[in-house]
Structures are given as structure tokens and as C-alpha cells.
Amino acid sequence: HTLRLNGSDVAPAEPTPALPRPTPNAKLSSETIGGRTYSIMHDLESSPSDEIIDVHVPPGSIFVLGDNRDNSFDSRQFGVVPVSSIEGRVMVIWASLDEAWTPRWERLGRVVR
């Protein structure tokens, strides 16, 4: 559960309000990278992998990392993504469902920075 960037741990931050609400089986925390704070969710029922992933991201590529670290399908599974493959930019949350597939209405229409 520790993110390292260029060999240094990313500083944890206080959770920001009004972001994904944690379920009874999850904990919400935050990380600050480059002066911006990002919320992340940890599944308390899964055990973190002891596997250390050391990835070199070449110029012209990105490493995609999900905010639900324990249940995300991201670059840890499929590798880095060429920037040329990016077709758009997320601007707004148009749908958000919880673990029971119930709409999270408070997130509908939220602008993504």
C-alpha cells in the first residue's frame, strides 16, 4: 500500500471530503503527488500484495493507476500506455455506482480536475 515515485515514498495526506465514500470494508486515504492530492481506496478485506513493482515509464508513455488500488485493473496488469493511445480527457463524472450497483447521486455531474 505504499506508492513510490522516483525512489521516494509519496506523502500521505488527509482524506478530502466529498470523494468516493468508503464502504464498511474499505478505507479512504489520500496521496499528494506534485502538489495535487488524490483520494485512494483500500479494500480492508484483501491483503496487500507483497510484490514490489518497479516500472520504468519511458518518454511518451503513462502509467495508469486506479484509485481503488486493491480492485483496479490498471498498468500493474497491462503495462504502460502510449500517450498516442489517449483519445480524450475526463471532464465530468456522469455515472458512479457503489458495490451494490446503487447510484451515488452526490457524484453525478461532479467536475473532474
C-alpha angles and dihedrals in degrees: 000000000000121000116206124193119194090346097309129103113251108243114251116231135194114277113266116232125243096032127112107328113231119240120229086266097049140067124213119216137154141231129202118218122173092349094307123107121221127191119228133184126220121200107228092200095059123069116232115250116255087213114117112214114204109186130179109207108206122217111279093031137092134209111226114211121181122228091228091062098183095050105030126116101214145129090312085073105028103027133233121335124227112241087229088067093061109103103178149352128255108244106165140009106247098174135014126176130187125224091280091051090250114147116254095217094183089068097048110116095006112153114238115221 
